[in-house]
Amino acid sequence: MGDKPGRHEFMSERALRGTRLVVTSYETDRGIDLAPRQAVEYACPNGHRFEMPFSVEAEIPPEWECKACGAVSLLVDGDGPEEKKGKPARTHWDMLMERRTREELEEVLAERLAVLRSGTMNIAVHPRDSRKSA
């Protein structure tokens, strides 16, 4: 296939030789009607102001990353971002209280303390450790 013996050249290697991938588009914008645009201004807490183009039909985000410093910029003359309602973290205690009442827990605690105080349970050796291994 190639001009050197033992070297196989694939069509894809020949077709893309000398081109820059993803950098250059071979299509033109001629004859294409772009969607109507609007310029939206954002203000950065560090004093930077910049505009972003959006489609007229697009929902405008209340926050955008600043082009200069990367801080969160807010929409000028717009509503602030909506506060998200976060669920409080469920603790182990919360999940335990979903399964048992306080009276049941006190009863289980009293039983376990009685077993420990009686000395009938060897807490130094785990029950699984007493099994004979094969």
LUMRONU-116044 format. One record per atom (N, C-alpha, C): residue in three letters; x, y, z. Coordinates in steps of 0.02 Angstrom, whole numbers, plus 50000, padded with zeros to 5 digits. Example, Ala and Ser with C-alpha at 12.3 -4.5 7.8 and 13.67 -1.06 7.14 Angstrom:
2
ALA506604971650390/ALA506154977550390/ALA506604983550390/SER506424988850354/SER506844994750357/SER506455000250394/
//
This chain:
134
MET500404994050000/MET500005000050000/MET500425006350000/GLY500905006750048/GLY501325012650052/GLY501915012050006/ASP502335017050004/ASP502905016949961/ASP503495013249992/LYS503475011850058/LYS504015008150091/LYS503775001050104/PRO504204996250094/PRO504004989250106/PRO503894988050181/GLY503394984250197/GLY503244982550266/GLY502834987750303/ARG502714993350272/ARG502324998650305/ARG501634998950274/HIS501114998550316/HIS500434998850292/HIS500145005650310/GLU499915009150260/GLU499635015850271/GLU498885015250264/PHE498525017850313/PHE497805017550311/PHE497535023950279/MET496925023350252/MET496625029050219/MET496545035050267/SER496365033650330/SER496275039050378/SER496915042950389/GLU497485039550388/GLU498115042950397/GLU498275047650339/ARG498105045450279/ARG498235049650220/ARG497755055450217/ALA497125054350236/ALA496615059550229/ALA496715065250278/LEU496985063750337/LEU497045068950388/LEU497755071750393/ARG498195069450351/ARG498875071950354/ARG498885079350336/GLY499205083250378/GLY499285090450364/GLY498695094650386/THR498195091750418/THR497635095750442/THR497665096250518/ARG497365101550544/ARG497325102350616/ARG496635100250638/LEU496595095150678/LEU495955092550700/LEU495625097350748/VAL494985098350742/VAL494545102050786/VAL494685109550786/VAL495245111750759/VAL495415118850760/VAL495075122550702/THR495065119650644/THR494805123050585/THR494165119750561/SER493665123850549/SER493045121350520/SER493045123050445/TYR492855118250405/TYR492845119450333/TYR492155121750309/GLU491705122750356/GLU491045125250339/GLU491035132750346/THR490615135950306/THR490545143250310/THR489875145050340/ASP489815151150364/ASP489195153650393/ASP488745156850339/ARG488935156450277/ARG488545159450224/ARG487875155950217/GLY487345159750214/GLY486675157150203/GLY486345154350265/ILE486635155550323/ILE486355152950385/ILE486075158850425/ASP485445158350445/ASP485145163550486/ASP485225161650559/LEU485605165650596/LEU485705164350667/LEU485085166350706/ALA484985163050762/ALA484425164750805/ALA484515171850832/PRO483955175350842/PRO484015182150870/PRO484355181950938/ARG484805186650950/ARG485205186651010/ARG485065192851053/GLN485235192151117/GLN485205197851162/GLN485835197751205/ALA486095203651220/ALA486685204151262/ALA486455205051335/VAL486705200851379/VAL486525200951450/VAL487145202751489/GLU487075207551535/GLU487645210051573/GLU487665206851642/TYR488275204951662/TYR488395202051728/TYR488905206451764/ALA488855206651831/ALA489325210451872/ALA489655205751922/CYS490305206251925/CYS490715202051970/CYS490805205752036/PRO490855202152093/PRO490965205552157/PRO491655209152159/ASN492105207452114/ASN492765210652111/ASN492775216752066/GLY492185218852042/GLY492135224952002/GLY492145223851927/HIS492215217651904/HIS492215216451832/HIS491495216351806/ARG491395219051746/ARG490745218851713/ARG490855216151642/PHE490415211751621/PHE490485208851554/PHE489805206951528/GLU489765206051462/GLU489135204251429/GLU489205197251399/MET488645193651400/MET488625187051370/MET488045186951321/PRO488145184251260/PRO487585183751212/PRO487165177551226/PHE486515178551226/PHE486035173051235/PHE485505173651181/SER485205168151165/SER484635168151119/SER484055171851153/VAL483645175051113/VAL483065178651140/VAL482595173751175/GLU482575167551152/GLU482125162451180/GLU482415158951241/ALA483065159951255/ALA483395156251309/ALA483195158951377/GLU483205154451427/GLU483105156451496/GLU483775159051522/ILE483775165251546/ILE484405168451566/ILE484595166151637/PRO485195163351646/PRO485395161151713/PRO485565167251757/PRO485375166951820/PRO485505172751865/PRO486245173351884/GLU486645167951875/GLU487355168051892/GLU487755165851831/TRP488375168451827/TRP488825166451774/TRP489535167351799/GLU489995163151777/GLU490685163651799/GLU491015169551765/CYS491365173651805/CYS491705179651779/CYS492255177551731/LYS492295181051674/LYS492805179451625/LYS493495181351649/ALA493545186451691/ALA494195188951713/ALA494485185051771/CYS494075183751823/CYS494365180751884/CYS494045174151904/GLY493485172151873/GLY493175165851888/GLY492685165951946/ALA492575171851976/ALA492105172352031/ALA491395171852005/VAL490915170552049/VAL490215170152029/VAL489945177152020/SER489725178651959/SER489455185251943/SER488705184851941/LEU488385190351960/LEU487655190651962/LEU487385194851904/LEU486795193151883/LEU486465196651829/LEU486315203751849/VAL486495208551806/VAL486355215551820/VAL485615216851806/ASP485275220351849/ASP484565221951843/ASP484135215651837/GLY484315210651873/GLY483935204451871/GLY483815201851942/ASP483415196751945/ASP483285193552009/ASP483895189552030/GLY484005189152095/GLY484565185152121/GLY484415177752113/PRO484905173652126/PRO484795166452120/PRO484295163952172/GLU483905158952154/GLU483405156152199/GLU483755152152254/GLU483515152852314/GLU483785148952369/GLU483535141752363/LYS483995137052365/LYS483805130052359/LYS483625127452429/LYS483075123852432/LYS482875120952495/LYS483265114452504/GLY483665114352556/GLY484065108452570/GLY483745104452627/LYS483765097852618/LYS483505093652671/LYS484035093152726/PRO483825093352789/PRO484315092552842/PRO484595085452840/ALA485215084752859/ALA485535078152858/ALA485215073652910/ARG485075067552889/ARG484795062552936/ARG485365059352974/THR485325059653039/THR485845056753081/THR485665049553097/HIS486125046053128/HIS486005039153149/HIS485425039053199/TRP485415043953242/TRP484875044353293/TRP484195045053259/ASP484155049253208/ASP483515050253172/ASP483275043653141/MET483735039953110/MET483535033653079/MET483345028453132/LEU483685028653189/LEU483515024053243/LEU482815025553270/MET482665031953277/MET482005033953304/MET481435032453255/GLU481595031453191/GLU481085029453143/GLU480885022153153/ARG481345018153180/ARG481215011053188/ARG480965009153258/ARG481165012953310/ARG480995011153379/ARG480765017253418/THR480375015953469/THR480175021353514/THR480705022053568/ARG480685027553603/ARG481165028753657/ARG481105023353712/GLU480495021253726/GLU480395016153777/GLU480725009553756/GLU480655007653692/GLU480965001553667/GLU481725001953672/LEU481995007853657/LEU482725008653660/LEU482975008053732/GLU482595010953779/GLU482805010553849/GLU482765003253874/GLU482274999553850/GLU482204992553868/GLU482794988453841/VAL482984989453777/VAL483544985953747/VAL484194987753783/LEU484274994053800/LEU484874996253836/LEU484924992753904/ALA484364992553940/ALA484364989254006/ALA484534981854000/GLU484274978453949/GLU484434971353939/GLU485184970453925/ARG485464974453881/ARG486174973753863/ARG486624975253922/LEU486444980453961/LEU486844982054020/LEU486814976454072/ALA486234973354079/ALA486164967654126/ALA486614961954105/VAL486644960454040/VAL487064955054015/VAL487804956654029/LEU487994962954015/LEU488694964854026/LEU488884964554100/ARG488434966854143/ARG488574966954215/ARG488574959954246/SER488204955354217/SER488174948554245/SER488814944654231/GLY489194946654181/GLY489814943254166/GLY489724936954126/THR489114935454104/THR489004929354065/THR489234930053993/MET489334935953971/MET489554936953902/MET490294938953903/ASN490704935253866/ASN491414936753863/ASN491514942053808/ILE491624948253827/ILE491684953653777/ILE492384953953748/ALA492864950253778/ALA493544950353751/ALA493594946153687/VAL493154941253678/VAL493174936853620/VAL492534937853581/HIS492614939253518/HIS492034940253474/HIS491744933353458/PRO491074932753454/PRO490774926153441/PRO491014922953377/ARG491164926753326/ARG491404923853262/ARG492104921153269/ASP492504923753315/ASP493194921453324/ASP493224914653357/SER492694912453391/SER492694906053427/SER492564900153380/ARG492344901653317/ARG492234896253269/ARG492894893153247/LYS492884886753235/LYS493494883353212/LYS493564884453137/SER494164886253116/SER494274887253045/SER494444880653012/ALA494274880052949/ALA494364873652913/ALA495074872652893/
//
